[in-house]
Amino acid sequence: MSYVAVRIAVHDPATAAERRQNAAHGASRGSVPGTMQAPKGRKQTPHLQILAGPCAARMLATCLVLSFALIACARQKSPDTPQTVSSTLLPATMNSDDPAPKPSINSSRAMQYVRDVVAFGPRPIGSPNHKKLETYITSHLKGVPVEDDAFIAETPEGKFPVRNIIAKFPGTRDGIIVIAGHYDTNYPLRNTGYVGANDGGSSTAILLELANQLRGKKRDGYSVWLLWTDGEEAVKQWSATDSLYGTRHLAEKWQKDGTLKKIKAFLLTDMIGDADLNIEQDMNSTPWLENVVLQAATRLGYQSHFFGRSIPVEDDHLPFVHKGVPSADLIDLDYGYNNVFHHTPQDTLDKLSPQSLEIVGSVLMETVRLLDKM
Ligand SMILES: [Zn+2]
């Protein structure tokens, strides 16, 4: 993920009202008032939320102006973006007596995938290492129907091949749950030794492990499509046109061929390997879907790693959000103190933990299970 922004959270009574309204909305979607309290994040929502290293050093006044612009912009873009997930109302499926086995993944195998991916070196679009990684991913998908969405992207640095890879696991229910994550690494840092262990590596690996979990099993629920997205990173500077090359293309394509309206949920993973895992509550994601994710995390006992702070994130889910697909971005943008390792050569394996991969992987599987029942 590349987008950096600065936002200062202002306690706004109107927003609080919107949150209550959102909770009521959740109730109309089959929720019942629960007794569960809001989970205690390891961090309380800070009054000052800084997402960007560079701007942190700038004048606070400038940041303040920018932050209000960003908040306004987010509100205009999506009517439900400023609302926060309510955990005071949980869907009726949330039941502590639920006898279903708690899912888990093979986290040491997932971690080995990260090591393998990092060993290729920098993997920006158009590079030989990127090509090797494409082959690595598809070689782990033998026996699974795989579809490519390959095209040439026009970028500020010229034309590049971009290839989204989709592995399909059919289910008995009509509808699709997409679980996505990008596999390209930052382009501007391509000659710095940057390997993107967390940013690019962790998302690639978790999807490979989820493929292992899904392979060869009959799915009594929605079809699950695993999507390795490409060209997520900007090639020059993050903007609406210099970013998200793969998902912008794929969302268009799926809208044209009718796939989009079959997608029940778009679950995105990005930077989920940090040993100090703090998944953000993304204000650009769909509140009811984030609520299901929180419910899944809570049943597995992982809620302290989720939604400790609320921030708007620009990531691969946006092209789908803008087309009305329920989407949730699971991202940890607190990678090292003040996100200091993000987009630096310090994004290396030693910062990652198999336990974080376990947490996100199992929460994703539990989320799918809950969605199947809804
Ligand atoms: Zn990135």
Residues whose N, C-alpha, C, O or C-beta is under 5 A from the ligand:
A	BS01	ZN	M1 S2 D199
